[in-house]
Amino acid sequence: MYLDHFGLAEAPFRITPHTDFFFAGANRGATLEALLYAVTHDEGIVKVSGEVGSGKTMLCRKLLERLPPNVISVFLANPTLSREEILYAIAAELQLNLSDARPAAMLRALQERLIALYAEGHQVVVLIDEAHAMPPQTLEEIRLLSNLETQRHKLLQIVLFGQPELDENLNQPRMRQLKERITHHFLLEPLVRSDIADYLCHRLRAAGYRGPEVFGAAAVKQIARASLGLTRRINILADKALLAVFAENSYQVETQHIKAAIRDS
């Protein structure tokens, strides 16, 4: 590996979400702050959408870290759950055993549990990753869950993270009632070239690099063109380029290294 070669403490361009590497540029930091405010102060469903590899899961993980202590978070990474299974999953996270209950009884028991938590000063937030893959019946269950409330407050805050297909699903006539409950929508746009340069530098510095710039302007331009500004693709190309530079015992990423990374990808 090239870690020692560049004086790195850890790999800078892993594709698995690592919140220490969260990039606040390109409006990501502002989106996180707005999302945090919406989750803790609003009472509608919140939606975050973006292309594959745009950083939705990273944003979700960072949001989980930033939630205040009184917020109980439920993170659902499997969007293909049935409407009964999603109730079981939420109930299990709230330490409620509903394994033998029917859906109507599950909703009542879940509401009672949420009321008790609310009385203790807690707020419950459910974050659903890859929500575009949810079956229509499960999305309908999300709408029913959003109805759980006291006389004055919602008992459950729901955040949906998904690809643009989620918007297509919500635009279907049968999803009209659910769509009307979405009060905030955040879109993660691809990074532009100047953002990509800052992003590459940020990831390297976060991994412990302390030297001069590694990625030249021409290399960044090629990465921008090949990745379309999607952070997962940027990470893959940057990682392969650093490996190619290491193999040459060099320290500067040039266009030939990016071309080799593109071919290898």
C-alpha positions as CSV (number, residue, x, y, z in Angstrom):
1,M,0.0,0.0,0.0
2,Y,1.0,3.6,-0.4
3,L,0.2,4.9,3.1
4,D,3.8,5.1,4.4
5,H,4.9,6.5,1.0
6,F,2.7,9.5,1.5
7,G,2.9,9.7,5.2
8,L,-0.7,8.7,5.7
9,A,-2.2,7.4,9.0
10,E,-5.1,5.7,7.1
11,A,-6.5,5.2,3.6
12,P,-7.9,8.5,2.5
13,F,-10.2,7.3,-0.3
14,R,-12.2,4.4,1.1
15,I,-15.7,4.1,-0.4
16,T,-17.3,3.1,2.9
17,P,-18.7,6.1,4.8
18,H,-16.3,7.3,7.5
19,T,-17.5,10.5,9.2
20,D,-14.1,11.7,10.0
21,F,-13.7,12.4,6.3
22,F,-17.0,14.3,5.9
23,F,-16.5,17.1,3.4
24,A,-18.3,20.3,4.4
25,G,-17.7,22.0,1.1
26,A,-19.9,22.1,-1.9
27,N,-22.9,23.0,0.4
28,R,-22.6,19.7,2.2
29,G,-22.0,21.4,5.6
30,A,-24.9,23.8,5.0
31,T,-27.1,20.9,4.1
32,L,-26.2,19.0,7.2
33,E,-27.0,22.0,9.4
34,A,-30.3,22.6,7.6
35,L,-31.1,18.9,7.9
36,L,-30.3,18.9,11.6
37,Y,-32.6,21.8,12.1
38,A,-35.4,20.3,10.1
39,V,-35.2,17.0,12.0
40,T,-35.2,18.5,15.4
41,H,-37.6,21.4,14.9
42,D,-40.1,20.4,12.2
43,E,-42.9,17.9,12.2
44,G,-43.0,16.6,8.6
45,I,-41.2,14.0,6.7
46,V,-37.8,15.0,5.4
47,K,-36.3,13.7,2.1
48,V,-32.7,13.7,0.9
49,S,-32.1,12.7,-2.7
50,G,-29.0,12.4,-4.9
51,E,-27.4,10.2,-7.5
52,V,-25.6,6.9,-6.8
53,G,-22.4,7.7,-5.0
54,S,-23.2,11.4,-4.2
55,G,-22.7,11.0,-0.5
56,K,-26.2,10.4,0.9
57,T,-25.1,7.6,3.3
58,M,-22.2,9.7,4.6
59,L,-24.6,12.6,5.2
60,C,-26.9,10.2,7.1
61,R,-24.1,8.9,9.3
62,K,-22.9,12.4,10.0
63,L,-26.4,13.5,10.9
64,L,-26.6,10.5,13.4
65,E,-23.5,11.8,15.1
66,R,-24.8,15.3,15.4
67,L,-28.2,14.6,16.8
68,P,-28.7,15.9,20.4
69,P,-28.7,13.5,23.4
70,N,-32.5,13.6,23.8
71,V,-33.0,12.3,20.3
72,I,-33.4,8.5,20.0
73,S,-32.3,7.5,16.4
74,V,-33.5,4.4,14.5
75,F,-31.3,3.7,11.4
76,L,-32.8,1.3,8.8
77,A,-30.3,0.3,6.2
78,N,-32.5,-2.4,4.6
79,P,-35.2,-0.6,2.5
80,T,-36.8,-3.8,1.2
81,L,-38.6,-4.6,4.5
82,S,-42.3,-5.3,4.3
83,R,-44.8,-3.0,6.1
84,E,-44.9,-5.5,9.0
85,E,-41.1,-5.9,9.1
86,I,-40.5,-2.2,9.3
87,L,-42.8,-1.9,12.3
88,Y,-40.9,-4.8,13.9
89,A,-37.6,-3.2,13.2
90,I,-38.6,0.2,14.7
91,A,-40.2,-1.5,17.7
92,A,-37.0,-3.6,18.3
93,E,-34.9,-0.4,18.3
94,L,-37.2,1.1,20.9
95,Q,-36.9,-2.1,23.0
96,L,-40.5,-3.1,22.4
97,N,-41.3,-6.8,21.7
98,L,-44.0,-7.0,19.1
99,S,-43.1,-10.3,17.5
100,D,-46.5,-11.9,17.8
101,A,-48.7,-8.8,17.3
102,R,-50.8,-8.0,14.3
103,P,-50.2,-4.7,12.4
104,A,-53.0,-2.7,14.0
105,A,-51.9,-3.9,17.5
106,M,-48.3,-3.1,16.6
107,L,-49.2,0.5,15.7
108,R,-51.1,0.9,19.0
109,A,-48.3,-0.5,21.0
110,L,-45.7,1.6,19.1
111,Q,-47.8,4.8,19.7
112,E,-48.0,4.0,23.4
113,R,-44.2,3.5,23.6
114,L,-43.6,6.8,21.7
115,I,-45.9,8.7,24.0
116,A,-44.0,7.4,27.0
117,L,-40.7,8.4,25.4
118,Y,-42.1,11.8,24.6
119,A,-43.2,12.3,28.2
120,E,-39.6,11.6,29.2
121,G,-38.4,14.4,27.0
122,H,-37.2,12.2,24.1
123,Q,-37.7,12.7,20.4
124,V,-37.6,9.7,18.1
125,V,-36.1,9.9,14.6
126,V,-36.2,7.2,12.0
127,L,-33.6,7.4,9.2
128,I,-34.2,5.2,6.2
129,D,-31.3,4.7,3.7
130,E,-31.8,3.6,0.1
131,A,-35.5,4.6,0.4
132,H,-36.0,4.5,-3.4
133,A,-36.0,0.7,-3.1
134,M,-38.9,0.5,-0.6
135,P,-42.0,-1.4,-1.8
136,P,-45.1,0.7,-2.2
137,Q,-46.8,-1.0,0.7
138,T,-43.9,-0.1,3.0
139,L,-44.0,3.6,1.8
140,E,-47.7,3.6,2.7
141,E,-46.7,2.3,6.2
142,I,-44.3,5.3,6.5
143,R,-47.3,7.6,5.9
144,L,-49.3,5.9,8.6
145,L,-46.3,6.1,11.0
146,S,-46.1,9.9,10.3
147,N,-49.7,10.1,11.6
148,L,-48.6,9.0,15.1
149,E,-49.0,12.1,17.3
150,T,-50.2,13.7,20.5
151,Q,-52.7,16.5,20.4
152,R,-49.9,18.9,19.7
153,H,-46.8,17.1,18.4
154,K,-45.8,14.3,16.0
155,L,-44.3,11.4,17.9
156,L,-42.0,10.2,15.1
157,Q,-39.7,12.2,12.7
158,I,-38.9,10.4,9.5
159,V,-36.0,11.0,7.1
160,L,-35.8,9.3,3.7
161,F,-32.5,9.1,1.9
162,G,-32.7,7.9,-1.7
163,Q,-31.7,8.1,-5.4
164,P,-33.8,10.2,-7.9
165,E,-36.0,7.1,-8.3
166,L,-37.5,8.0,-4.9
167,D,-38.9,11.2,-6.5
168,E,-40.4,9.2,-9.3
169,N,-42.0,6.8,-6.9
170,L,-43.5,9.7,-4.9
171,N,-44.9,11.3,-8.0
172,Q,-47.2,8.3,-8.6
173,P,-50.9,9.2,-7.9
174,R,-51.2,6.6,-5.1
175,M,-48.3,8.2,-3.2
176,R,-50.0,11.7,-3.2
177,Q,-50.8,11.6,0.5
178,L,-47.3,10.6,1.5
179,K,-45.7,13.3,-0.8
180,E,-47.9,16.0,0.8
181,R,-46.3,15.1,4.2
182,I,-42.8,15.9,3.0
183,T,-42.0,19.3,4.3
184,H,-38.3,19.5,3.4
185,H,-36.4,18.2,0.4
186,F,-32.6,18.4,0.2
187,L,-30.7,17.6,-3.0
188,L,-27.1,16.5,-3.1
189,E,-25.6,17.9,-6.3
190,P,-22.5,16.4,-7.9
191,L,-19.2,18.3,-7.1
192,V,-17.9,20.8,-9.6
193,R,-14.2,20.8,-10.5
194,S,-13.1,23.4,-7.9
195,D,-15.0,21.5,-5.2
196,I,-13.2,18.3,-6.4
197,A,-9.8,19.8,-5.8
198,D,-10.8,20.9,-2.3
199,Y,-12.4,17.5,-1.7
200,L,-9.2,15.6,-2.7
201,C,-7.1,17.8,-0.5
202,H,-9.5,17.5,2.4
203,R,-9.5,13.7,2.3
204,L,-5.7,13.5,2.2
205,R,-5.3,16.0,5.1
206,A,-7.9,14.1,7.1
207,A,-5.9,10.9,6.6
208,G,-2.7,12.6,7.9
209,Y,-1.0,13.9,4.8
210,R,1.1,17.0,5.5
211,G,3.0,17.6,2.2
212,P,2.4,19.7,-0.9
213,E,-0.5,19.2,-3.2
214,V,-0.6,15.8,-4.7
215,F,-3.3,16.2,-7.4
216,G,-2.4,18.7,-10.1
217,A,-4.9,20.8,-12.0
218,A,-4.8,18.6,-15.1
219,A,-5.3,15.5,-13.0
220,V,-8.3,17.1,-11.2
221,K,-9.8,18.1,-14.5
222,Q,-9.6,14.5,-15.7
223,I,-11.1,13.2,-12.5
224,A,-14.0,15.7,-12.8
225,R,-14.7,14.6,-16.3
226,A,-14.6,10.8,-15.5
227,S,-16.4,10.9,-12.2
228,L,-19.2,13.3,-13.1
229,G,-18.6,14.8,-9.7
230,L,-19.8,11.8,-7.8
231,T,-17.8,11.3,-4.6
232,R,-17.7,7.5,-4.8
233,R,-16.2,7.6,-8.3
234,I,-13.8,10.3,-7.2
235,N,-12.6,8.1,-4.3
236,I,-12.1,5.1,-6.6
237,L,-10.1,7.0,-9.2
238,A,-8.0,8.9,-6.6
239,D,-7.2,5.6,-4.8
240,K,-6.0,3.9,-8.0
241,A,-4.1,7.0,-9.0
242,L,-2.2,7.1,-5.7
243,L,-1.3,3.5,-6.1
244,A,0.1,4.1,-9.6
245,V,2.2,7.1,-8.3
246,F,3.5,4.9,-5.5
247,A,4.5,2.2,-8.0
248,E,6.6,4.8,-9.8
249,N,8.1,6.0,-6.6
250,S,6.7,9.5,-7.3
251,Y,4.6,11.9,-5.3
252,Q,2.6,13.9,-7.9
253,V,-0.5,12.6,-9.6
254,E,-0.3,13.4,-13.3
255,T,-2.7,12.8,-16.2
256,Q,-1.2,9.4,-17.1
257,H,-2.0,8.1,-13.6
258,I,-5.7,9.2,-13.9
259,K,-5.9,7.6,-17.4
260,A,-4.5,4.4,-15.9
261,A,-7.1,4.6,-13.0
262,I,-9.9,5.1,-15.5
263,R,-8.8,2.1,-17.6
264,D,-8.6,0.0,-14.5
265,S,-12.1,1.1,-13.4
